[in-house]
Amino acid sequence: MTQVQTAPVPAFAEETDRKLCLICSKGTLDMAYPGLVLANAALMEGIEVHMFFTFWGLDMINRDTMDDLKTTFLGNTAMHLPQGLGGVPGMTGLTTRMMKKEIKKLDFPEVPEFLQQIADAGGHLWACKMSVDMMHLEEGDLFDEVEGVIGATEFMEMSENGQIIFI
């Protein structure tokens, strides 16, 4: 008789000394979710999480833009659509609506709610000082759960011994 082997089931929410540091540099809808999903998964595993928002990634935590992230298939051949259509008026809106519909079907929260869940679960949100200055933003322009505006050197210090992922 053959014995069936089952895959091990991970034990979620265990304490660990692991650390995940995500550098979020893009402000489009399709580039926001990879970092959010990874941060959430790490927190569920008991991993310390730091998210550092830089350059266009600030759109994810900017009160004026975080509710209205868009995506386009122009230049994104993975969408498997003719690139010539990307410049047609209304295509960015159509692509964004299409992606939001698929995200909703999967029961994932929208970006602000997802960020709130990450912060509530103990994730740390940081804005890049150089990018904040370059975009002429102030701390008051940022999502409430952002813990501070820090420089790259400070982020490097806090990410010591952590796994760093650049998105």
C-alpha distance (Angstrom), angle and dihedral (degrees) to the residues before:
residue distance angle dihedral
M1 . . .
T2 3.81 . .
Q3 3.77 116.5 .
V4 3.81 114.9 -135.7
Q5 3.78 114.1 -133.5
T6 3.76 119.5 -148.8
A7 3.78 126.3 -152.9
P8 3.79 115.6 -106.0
V9 3.78 114.6 -100.4
P10 3.82 113.8 -132.6
A11 3.78 117.2 -123.6
F12 3.80 105.1 -125.7
A13 3.80 125.6 -148.0
E14 3.80 94.5 23.7
E15 3.78 116.5 151.2
T16 3.78 112.0 -105.2
D17 3.78 138.1 168.4
R18 3.80 91.2 -132.2
K19 3.78 121.3 120.4
L20 3.80 130.0 -162.3
C21 3.80 119.8 -162.3
L22 3.79 116.6 -170.0
I23 3.78 121.9 -165.5
C24 3.81 107.2 -156.3
S25 3.81 108.6 -163.0
K26 3.80 102.6 158.4
G27 3.79 128.5 74.8
T28 3.77 102.3 -162.4
L29 3.78 123.7 109.8
D30 3.80 93.3 -116.5
M31 3.81 91.5 52.3
A32 3.82 95.9 44.4
Y33 3.80 97.0 62.6
P34 3.82 99.6 57.2
G35 3.82 91.0 61.6
L36 3.78 93.7 41.7
V37 3.79 93.2 49.6
L38 3.82 92.8 46.5
A39 3.80 92.2 47.8
N40 3.79 91.9 49.5
A41 3.81 92.9 47.3
A42 3.81 91.5 49.2
L43 3.80 92.2 50.0
M44 3.81 89.6 50.8
E45 3.81 87.1 55.7
G46 3.81 91.6 51.0
I47 3.81 93.2 -107.3
E48 3.81 118.7 148.4
V49 3.83 109.1 -115.0
H50 3.80 131.4 -157.2
M51 3.80 120.6 179.0
F52 3.81 116.8 -163.5
F53 3.81 114.6 -165.0
T54 3.78 114.7 -156.3
F55 3.81 137.7 166.8
W56 3.83 110.1 -15.7
G57 3.81 89.6 -4.5
L58 3.81 85.3 79.2
D59 3.82 86.3 77.0
M60 3.82 86.4 73.9
I61 3.82 91.2 62.1
N62 3.81 101.1 28.3
R63 3.82 108.6 107.4
D64 3.81 90.6 -142.1
T65 3.81 95.7 54.3
M66 3.82 109.8 22.0
D67 3.82 93.9 87.4
D68 3.79 93.3 49.4
L69 3.82 108.2 47.3
K70 3.77 112.5 153.5
T71 3.78 137.6 -161.8
T72 3.77 133.2 -155.8
F73 3.76 135.1 -167.0
L74 3.80 92.4 -143.6
G75 3.79 104.8 117.9
N76 3.80 91.5 4.7
T77 3.79 105.0 106.4
A78 3.82 90.3 177.6
M79 3.82 87.5 77.7
H80 3.84 87.1 70.3
L81 3.80 93.5 -140.4
P82 3.81 127.6 124.4
Q83 3.81 106.2 -85.7
G84 3.82 91.3 -141.5
L85 3.81 89.2 71.0
G86 3.81 91.2 60.2
G87 3.79 92.4 81.2
V88 3.80 94.5 51.6
P89 3.82 110.8 112.4
G90 3.79 112.0 -100.4
M91 3.82 96.7 22.2
T92 3.82 94.0 110.7
G93 3.80 89.9 52.9
L94 3.79 91.3 47.0
T95 3.81 92.9 48.3
T96 3.81 91.2 47.1
R97 3.81 93.0 49.7
M98 3.79 90.3 47.6
M99 3.81 92.3 52.1
K100 3.82 93.6 44.7
K101 3.81 89.2 51.6
E102 3.81 91.4 53.5
I103 3.82 92.2 46.0
K104 3.80 90.0 50.9
K105 3.83 90.9 50.0
L106 3.80 87.9 57.4
D107 3.83 89.0 51.7
F108 3.80 95.0 -120.8
P109 3.80 116.1 150.7
E110 3.78 123.1 -115.1
V111 3.81 116.8 -96.8
P112 3.86 99.8 -91.3
E113 3.81 92.7 46.5
F114 3.82 91.2 45.6
L115 3.82 90.8 51.5
Q116 3.81 89.5 49.5
Q117 3.81 90.9 51.6
I118 3.81 90.5 50.3
A119 3.80 92.1 49.9
D120 3.83 91.6 45.6
A121 3.82 89.2 52.5
G122 3.82 91.0 54.6
G123 3.80 101.4 -92.2
H124 3.80 116.7 147.2
L125 3.82 120.8 -131.6
W126 3.81 120.4 -160.2
A127 3.81 133.3 178.7
C128 3.80 121.9 -144.4
K129 3.81 111.4 -113.5
M130 3.80 95.4 -147.0
S131 3.81 92.3 49.7
V132 3.82 93.2 45.4
D133 3.82 89.3 52.0
M134 3.81 92.8 44.1
M135 3.83 91.8 50.8
H136 3.84 90.6 45.8
L137 3.81 92.2 -121.5
E138 3.77 130.0 147.3
E139 3.81 130.1 -150.9
G140 3.81 89.1 -102.1
D141 3.82 89.1 62.2
L142 3.80 91.0 61.6
F143 3.79 133.8 87.0
D144 3.82 110.0 -82.9
E145 3.79 94.2 -117.5
V146 3.81 94.0 60.4
E147 3.81 102.4 114.3
G148 3.76 95.9 -153.9
V149 3.76 151.2 -40.6
I150 3.79 108.4 -94.2
G151 3.78 138.1 173.6
A152 3.77 126.3 -114.2
T153 3.81 90.5 -104.0
E154 3.81 91.7 56.9
F155 3.80 90.3 48.3
M156 3.80 90.8 50.4
E157 3.81 90.1 52.2
M158 3.81 93.5 50.1
S159 3.81 91.4 45.4
E160 3.80 93.5 56.6
N161 3.82 110.4 135.4
G162 3.80 89.6 6.7
Q163 3.77 131.4 119.6
I164 3.81 108.4 -107.9
I165 3.79 121.6 -153.3
F166 3.81 121.2 -175.1
I167 3.80 115.7 -153.3
